[in-house]
């Protein structure tokens, strides 16, 4: 009897010993994370879940049931730019090409190879032959002498690409947001404009990661997000971006390139992982506010450039079920938000127990659990009310990174490595 009782205890001790030994071997075999990630870990934070979003979540998997995946030549994408009146779309692909897609038969052909990976794209509002885009490094761009991240202009008809800007001012990161502010924000007339010609090695730096952009109605001002400015930052879902999400670094910048007077301005900083961006208007052609997402905090915020709330920033909606990325408006003004990755209960727990984040930083990427679920979310025109939410189980694809609403359907940009195809989906019936 004693032998039978002792044996299971010994077996359990052996299993625990092997587990601990295996854990130490894993930690010993992996590279040491960068110091800045470790230093970014601060106090505990509780990231809620929005009950209203869960309440409207579609039953089953309507994305899986309703999407159409056409063509087999178009690589995974970061952005889709529609010209439905001309029956075509331009796609920023993770293979480093801008592709042109025929919207009638969904045949795709490469248009132009870019020197870095193309990200967010917008048309010039008064000249549809011109596209402005973000270019950033990919994993393959290790040559220090290659092109630098920034904002570039493409003339479609001639396939000519030129750089608009790739440098931004150096900022004082020791400053903290004032009371009742999320970050540090400079509204209209309060920003410091620096001419491109005055940027030097002493007062500026290269853009590390140009992610998404928006252009003013008059085509004069380009705003773009830089989620973080760590050295050699790369575009897309990577170990680096995952560690930035985990540690909640306040490294997000919002920049403005003014094409009228050739200046650059810092609009906002000390925010967490600024990514998707939309300009908003009240009266007139000057943008009154900017809608942004703080990806790592699963929420949308608004910066008021003008009006009664000028200079204020505010949370629009929080507790999103995943990490928000690209945003766009449909013809009715509703905001469609891509959810590339579902927010796991583990990451929420880690934010409440930051001590364990340091340990997670050492775990190799291939051993870190990441959900394959990906989804789409529709919000009211002011961004505060959830209207539609569905999640795909990841069996067809992962990483929906942008939802682009067309006149009659939705276009989904899928960022999954190795994926090929052009993905569309009808508007949900219950909207």
C-alpha positions as CSV (number, residue, x, y, z in Angstrom):
1,X,0.0,0.0,0.0
2,X,2.8,2.4,0.9
3,X,4.6,1.6,-2.3
4,X,1.5,2.4,-4.3
5,X,1.0,5.8,-2.6
6,X,4.7,6.9,-2.9
7,X,5.0,6.0,-6.6
8,X,2.5,8.5,-7.9
9,X,4.2,11.2,-5.8
10,X,7.6,10.4,-7.2
11,X,6.2,10.4,-10.7
12,X,4.7,13.8,-10.1
13,X,7.9,15.2,-8.7
14,X,9.8,13.8,-11.8
15,X,7.3,15.5,-14.2
16,X,7.6,18.8,-12.3
17,X,11.4,18.6,-12.4
18,X,11.4,17.9,-16.2
19,X,9.0,20.8,-16.7
20,X,11.2,23.2,-14.8
21,X,14.3,21.8,-16.5
22,X,12.6,22.3,-19.9
23,X,11.6,25.8,-19.0
24,X,15.2,26.7,-18.1
25,X,16.5,25.1,-21.3
26,X,14.0,27.2,-23.3
27,X,15.1,30.4,-21.6
28,X,18.7,29.6,-21.9
29,X,18.5,28.8,-25.6
30,X,16.7,32.0,-26.7
31,X,18.1,35.4,-27.2
32,X,17.9,38.1,-24.6
33,X,15.1,40.7,-25.3
34,X,16.1,44.3,-25.9
35,X,16.4,46.4,-22.8
36,X,13.8,48.9,-24.0
37,X,11.1,46.2,-23.9
38,X,12.0,45.3,-20.4
39,X,12.1,48.9,-19.3
40,X,8.7,49.6,-20.8
41,X,7.0,47.2,-18.4
42,X,5.2,49.4,-15.8
43,X,2.4,49.1,-13.4
44,X,-0.6,46.8,-13.7
45,X,-3.4,47.8,-16.0
46,X,-6.9,46.4,-16.4
47,X,-8.1,46.3,-20.0
48,X,-11.8,45.7,-20.0
49,X,-14.1,43.9,-22.4
50,X,-16.9,45.9,-24.0
51,X,-20.1,44.0,-23.1
52,X,-22.0,45.7,-25.9
53,X,-19.7,44.2,-28.5
54,X,-20.0,40.7,-27.1
55,X,-23.8,41.2,-27.1
56,X,-24.0,41.8,-30.8
57,X,-21.4,39.2,-31.8
58,X,-22.7,37.1,-34.8
59,X,-23.5,33.5,-34.2
60,X,-21.4,30.9,-35.9
61,X,-18.7,32.1,-38.4
62,X,-20.4,34.4,-41.0
63,X,-17.0,35.4,-42.4
64,X,-16.2,31.8,-43.2
65,X,-19.7,31.2,-44.6
66,X,-19.9,34.3,-46.8
67,X,-16.4,35.3,-48.0
68,X,-15.3,34.8,-51.6
69,X,-11.6,34.1,-52.2
70,X,-10.7,34.7,-55.9
71,X,-7.5,34.3,-57.8
72,X,-4.4,32.5,-56.7
73,X,-1.6,35.0,-57.7
74,X,-2.2,37.9,-55.4
75,X,0.0,37.6,-52.3
76,X,-1.1,38.6,-48.8
77,X,-1.9,42.2,-48.4
78,X,-1.5,45.2,-46.1
79,X,-3.9,47.6,-47.9
80,X,-6.5,47.7,-50.6
81,X,-7.3,51.0,-52.4
82,X,-10.5,51.0,-54.4
83,X,-11.4,52.7,-57.7
84,X,-14.7,51.0,-58.2
85,X,-15.8,53.5,-60.9
86,X,-12.8,52.4,-62.9
87,X,-13.3,48.8,-62.0
88,X,-9.9,48.4,-60.4
89,X,-8.1,48.3,-57.1
90,X,-4.5,48.8,-56.0
91,X,-3.1,46.4,-53.4
92,X,-0.1,46.8,-51.1
93,X,1.3,43.3,-50.8
94,X,3.8,41.8,-48.4
95,X,5.9,40.7,-51.3
96,X,7.0,44.4,-51.8
97,X,4.9,45.1,-54.8
98,X,1.9,47.2,-55.6
99,X,-0.6,45.1,-57.5
100,X,-3.5,46.1,-59.7
101,X,-6.6,44.1,-59.4
102,X,-9.5,44.0,-62.0
103,X,-12.6,44.3,-59.9
104,X,-14.7,42.5,-62.6
105,X,-12.8,39.3,-62.8
106,X,-10.4,39.7,-59.8
107,X,-7.4,39.1,-62.0
108,X,-4.2,40.6,-60.5
109,X,-1.0,41.9,-62.0
110,X,2.1,43.4,-60.4
111,X,2.3,47.2,-61.0
112,X,5.5,48.4,-59.4
113,X,8.1,47.1,-57.0
114,X,8.7,49.3,-54.0
115,X,12.1,49.7,-52.3
116,X,10.5,48.7,-48.9
117,X,7.2,47.1,-47.9
118,X,4.1,49.2,-48.8
119,X,1.6,49.8,-46.0
120,X,-1.2,52.3,-45.7
121,X,-2.2,54.0,-49.0
122,X,-4.6,56.9,-50.0
123,X,-5.5,58.6,-53.2
124,X,-4.8,62.3,-53.6
125,X,-8.3,63.7,-53.2
126,X,-8.1,65.9,-56.3
127,X,-6.0,63.6,-58.5
128,X,-6.8,59.9,-58.6
129,X,-3.6,59.3,-60.6
130,X,-1.6,59.9,-57.5
131,X,-1.3,57.6,-54.5
132,X,0.5,58.4,-51.2
133,X,1.8,55.4,-49.3
134,X,3.7,54.4,-46.2
135,X,6.9,52.4,-46.9
136,X,8.6,50.5,-44.1
137,X,11.2,47.8,-43.6
138,X,10.3,44.1,-43.8
139,X,12.2,41.2,-42.3
140,X,14.3,41.0,-45.4
141,X,15.4,44.7,-45.4
142,X,18.6,44.5,-43.4
143,X,20.8,46.7,-45.6
144,X,21.5,49.9,-43.8
145,X,22.2,51.6,-47.1
146,X,18.8,50.8,-48.6
147,X,15.8,53.0,-48.8
148,X,14.4,54.5,-45.6
149,X,10.9,54.3,-44.2
150,X,8.6,57.2,-44.8
151,X,5.9,58.6,-47.0
152,X,6.1,58.2,-50.8
153,X,4.1,59.3,-53.8
154,X,3.2,57.1,-56.7
155,X,2.0,58.4,-60.1
156,X,0.0,55.4,-61.4
157,X,0.1,56.3,-65.1
158,X,3.9,56.6,-65.3
159,X,4.8,54.2,-62.4
160,X,7.0,56.9,-61.0
161,X,7.7,56.7,-57.2
162,X,9.2,59.7,-55.3
163,X,9.9,60.3,-51.6
164,X,7.8,62.9,-49.8
165,X,9.6,62.6,-46.5
166,X,11.5,60.2,-44.3
167,X,12.7,62.3,-41.4
168,X,11.0,63.6,-38.3
169,X,12.1,65.9,-35.5
170,X,13.7,64.5,-32.3
171,X,11.3,64.8,-29.4
172,X,11.7,65.1,-25.7
173,X,10.5,61.7,-24.3
174,X,11.0,62.8,-20.7
175,X,7.8,64.9,-20.8
176,X,4.7,63.3,-19.4
177,X,1.1,63.9,-20.4
178,X,-0.7,66.6,-18.3
179,X,-3.6,65.7,-16.1
180,X,-6.8,64.5,-17.9
181,X,-4.8,63.7,-21.0
182,X,-4.0,60.4,-22.5
183,X,-0.8,61.5,-24.3
184,X,0.8,64.8,-25.4
185,X,-1.1,66.4,-28.3
186,X,-0.6,69.6,-30.3
187,X,-3.9,70.9,-31.9
188,X,-4.2,73.2,-34.9
189,X,-1.9,76.2,-34.5
190,X,0.0,74.8,-31.6
191,X,2.3,72.4,-33.5
192,X,5.9,73.4,-34.3
193,X,6.6,73.4,-38.0
194,X,10.1,72.6,-39.2
195,X,10.9,73.0,-43.0
196,X,12.2,69.8,-44.6
197,X,15.3,71.8,-45.6
198,X,16.1,72.5,-41.9
199,X,16.1,68.8,-40.8
200,X,19.6,67.6,-39.8
201,X,21.3,64.9,-38.0
202,X,21.2,67.0,-34.8
203,X,17.5,67.9,-34.7
204,X,15.9,64.9,-36.5
205,X,15.9,61.2,-37.1
206,X,14.8,58.7,-39.7
207,X,11.2,57.4,-39.5
208,X,11.5,53.9,-38.1
209,X,8.0,52.6,-39.0
210,X,5.5,54.4,-41.2
211,X,2.3,52.4,-40.7
212,X,-0.9,54.2,-41.8
213,X,-1.8,57.6,-43.2
214,X,-4.6,60.0,-44.0
215,X,-4.7,63.0,-46.3
216,X,-6.7,66.2,-45.8
217,X,-9.6,67.1,-48.2
218,X,-7.6,69.7,-50.0
219,X,-4.7,67.3,-50.5
220,X,-2.2,69.5,-48.6
221,X,-1.6,67.7,-45.3
222,X,-0.6,64.1,-44.8
223,X,-0.9,62.6,-41.3
224,X,0.8,59.3,-40.6
225,X,1.2,57.0,-37.6
226,X,4.5,55.6,-36.3
227,X,3.4,52.9,-33.8
228,X,6.9,52.8,-32.2
229,X,10.4,54.1,-33.1
230,X,12.6,51.2,-32.0
231,X,15.7,50.8,-34.1
232,X,15.1,48.7,-37.3
233,X,11.4,48.5,-36.7
234,X,9.6,46.3,-39.3
235,X,6.2,46.3,-40.8
236,X,3.5,43.8,-40.0
237,X,3.0,41.1,-37.3
238,X,6.4,40.2,-35.9
239,X,8.1,39.3,-32.6
240,X,8.9,43.0,-32.2
241,X,5.3,44.1,-32.6
242,X,4.1,41.4,-30.2
243,X,6.6,42.5,-27.6
244,X,5.5,46.1,-28.0
245,X,1.9,45.0,-27.4
246,X,2.9,43.0,-24.4
247,X,4.9,45.8,-22.7
248,X,2.5,48.6,-23.6
249,X,5.2,51.0,-24.6
250,X,4.2,54.6,-25.0
251,X,6.1,55.1,-28.2
252,X,3.3,56.0,-30.6
253,X,3.8,59.1,-32.7
254,X,1.5,61.0,-35.0
255,X,3.3,63.2,-37.6
256,X,2.1,65.7,-40.2
257,X,3.8,66.5,-43.6
258,X,2.5,69.7,-45.0
259,X,2.8,69.6,-48.8
260,X,1.9,73.3,-49.1
261,X,4.8,74.8,-47.1
262,X,7.1,71.6,-47.1
263,X,7.2,71.3,-43.3
264,X,7.0,68.4,-40.8
265,X,5.2,68.7,-37.5
266,X,4.8,66.5,-34.4
267,X,1.1,66.3,-33.7
268,X,1.0,63.7,-30.9
269,X,3.2,61.3,-28.9
270,X,3.4,59.4,-25.7
271,X,0.5,57.2,-26.9
272,X,0.6,53.4,-27.1
273,X,0.9,51.8,-30.5
274,X,-0.9,54.3,-32.7
275,X,-2.0,52.5,-35.9
276,X,-5.2,53.1,-37.9
277,X,-6.2,56.7,-38.6
278,X,-9.2,58.6,-39.9
279,X,-9.7,62.3,-40.3
280,X,-13.0,63.9,-39.2
281,X,-14.7,67.1,-40.3
282,X,-17.4,69.2,-38.8
283,X,-17.7,72.5,-40.8
284,X,-15.4,73.4,-43.6
285,X,-12.5,71.6,-45.3
286,X,-10.1,71.7,-42.4
287,X,-10.0,68.5,-40.4
288,X,-11.6,69.1,-36.9
289,X,-10.5,65.9,-35.2
290,X,-8.5,62.7,-35.8
291,X,-9.7,59.2,-34.9
292,X,-6.9,56.8,-34.1
293,X,-6.6,53.4,-32.6
294,X,-4.3,52.5,-29.8
295,X,-3.8,48.9,-30.9
296,X,-2.1,47.5,-27.8
297,X,-4.8,48.9,-25.5
298,X,-7.7,47.6,-27.7
299,X,-9.4,51.0,-28.0
300,X,-10.1,54.0,-30.2
301,X,-9.2,57.6,-29.3
302,X,-10.0,61.0,-30.7
303,X,-7.8,64.1,-30.8
304,X,-9.6,67.4,-31.2
305,X,-7.7,69.7,-33.6
306,X,-10.3,72.5,-33.5
307,X,-13.6,73.5,-31.9
308,X,-14.9,73.6,-28.4
309,X,-12.7,70.6,-27.4
310,X,-9.6,71.8,-29.1
311,X,-6.5,70.3,-27.6
312,X,-8.4,67.5,-25.8
313,X,-7.9,63.8,-26.4
314,X,-10.5,61.2,-25.3
315,X,-11.3,57.6,-25.4
316,X,-14.1,56.9,-28.0
317,X,-14.6,53.2,-27.3
318,X,-12.5,50.6,-25.4
319,X,-12.6,47.0,-24.5
320,X,-12.4,45.8,-28.1
321,X,-12.2,42.0,-28.3
322,X,-8.9,42.1,-30.3
323,X,-6.2,44.5,-31.5
324,X,-7.7,47.1,-33.9
325,X,-5.8,47.9,-37.1
326,X,-7.0,49.5,-40.3
327,X,-10.1,51.7,-40.3
328,X,-12.3,53.0,-43.1
329,X,-15.8,54.5,-43.5
330,X,-18.5,53.1,-45.7
331,X,-20.9,55.2,-47.8
332,X,-23.2,55.6,-44.8
333,X,-20.4,56.9,-42.6
334,X,-20.1,53.8,-40.4
335,X,-16.5,52.9,-39.4
336,X,-15.2,49.4,-40.2
337,X,-12.3,48.2,-38.1
338,X,-10.1,45.2,-38.8
339,X,-9.3,42.9,-35.8
340,X,-6.2,41.0,-37.0
341,X,-5.8,39.0,-33.8
342,X,-8.3,38.2,-31.0
343,X,-7.2,39.5,-27.6
344,X,-6.5,36.4,-25.4
345,X,-7.4,36.1,-21.8
346,X,-3.7,35.5,-21.2
347,X,-2.6,38.9,-22.4
348,X,-5.3,40.5,-20.4
349,X,-4.1,38.6,-17.3
350,X,-0.5,39.5,-17.9
351,X,-1.4,43.2,-18.0
352,X,-2.9,42.7,-14.5
353,X,0.3,40.8,-13.4
354,X,3.2,42.7,-15.1
355,X,5.8,40.8,-13.1
356,X,5.4,37.8,-15.5
357,X,5.8,39.9,-18.6
358,X,9.6,39.8,-18.2
359,X,9.5,36.0,-18.3
360,X,7.3,36.0,-21.4
361,X,9.8,38.3,-23.2
362,X,12.3,35.4,-23.2
363,X,10.0,32.8,-24.6
364,X,10.8,32.1,-28.3
365,X,8.1,33.4,-30.7
366,X,7.2,30.0,-32.0
367,X,6.3,28.9,-28.5
368,X,4.2,31.9,-27.7
369,X,0.4,31.2,-28.0
370,X,-1.2,33.4,-30.5
371,X,-4.9,33.1,-31.5
372,X,-5.6,32.4,-35.2
373,X,-9.0,34.0,-34.8
374,X,-9.5,37.3,-36.8
375,X,-12.5,39.5,-37.2
376,X,-14.3,42.6,-38.3
377,X,-16.1,45.3,-36.4
378,X,-18.5,48.0,-37.5
379,X,-19.1,51.1,-35.4
380,X,-21.5,54.1,-35.6
381,X,-20.2,57.2,-37.4
382,X,-18.9,58.7,-34.2
383,X,-17.2,55.5,-33.3
384,X,-18.8,55.0,-29.9
385,X,-21.5,52.4,-30.6
386,X,-20.8,48.9,-31.9
387,X,-23.1,47.9,-34.7
388,X,-21.7,44.6,-36.0
389,X,-19.0,42.1,-34.9
390,X,-18.0,38.7,-36.2
391,X,-15.0,36.5,-35.7
392,X,-13.5,34.0,-38.0
393,X,-11.9,30.8,-36.5
394,X,-8.8,31.1,-38.7
395,X,-9.4,28.0,-40.8
396,X,-9.5,30.0,-44.1
397,X,-7.0,32.7,-43.1
398,X,-5.6,34.7,-40.2
399,X,-4.8,38.4,-39.8
400,X,-7.5,40.5,-41.4
401,X,-5.6,43.7,-41.3
402,X,-7.9,46.1,-43.1
403,X,-11.6,46.1,-43.9
404,X,-12.3,48.3,-47.0
405,X,-16.0,49.0,-47.5
406,X,-17.0,49.3,-51.1
407,X,-20.4,50.3,-52.7
408,X,-21.9,46.8,-52.5
409,X,-19.4,44.7,-50.6
410,X,-16.5,44.6,-48.1
411,X,-12.9,43.9,-49.2
412,X,-10.7,42.2,-46.6
413,X,-6.9,42.6,-46.7
414,X,-5.3,39.4,-45.3
415,X,-1.8,39.7,-44.0
416,X,-1.1,36.0,-43.3
417,X,2.3,34.9,-44.6
418,X,1.9,32.5,-47.6
419,X,-1.8,33.4,-48.2
420,X,-2.8,34.2,-51.8
421,X,-6.2,35.5,-53.0
422,X,-8.5,38.5,-53.2
423,X,-11.1,38.4,-50.4
424,X,-14.5,39.9,-50.6
425,X,-17.7,39.6,-48.5
426,X,-21.2,41.0,-48.8
427,X,-22.4,43.5,-46.3
428,X,-24.1,41.8,-43.4
429,X,-27.9,41.6,-43.7
430,X,-28.5,42.8,-40.1
431,X,-26.9,46.2,-40.6
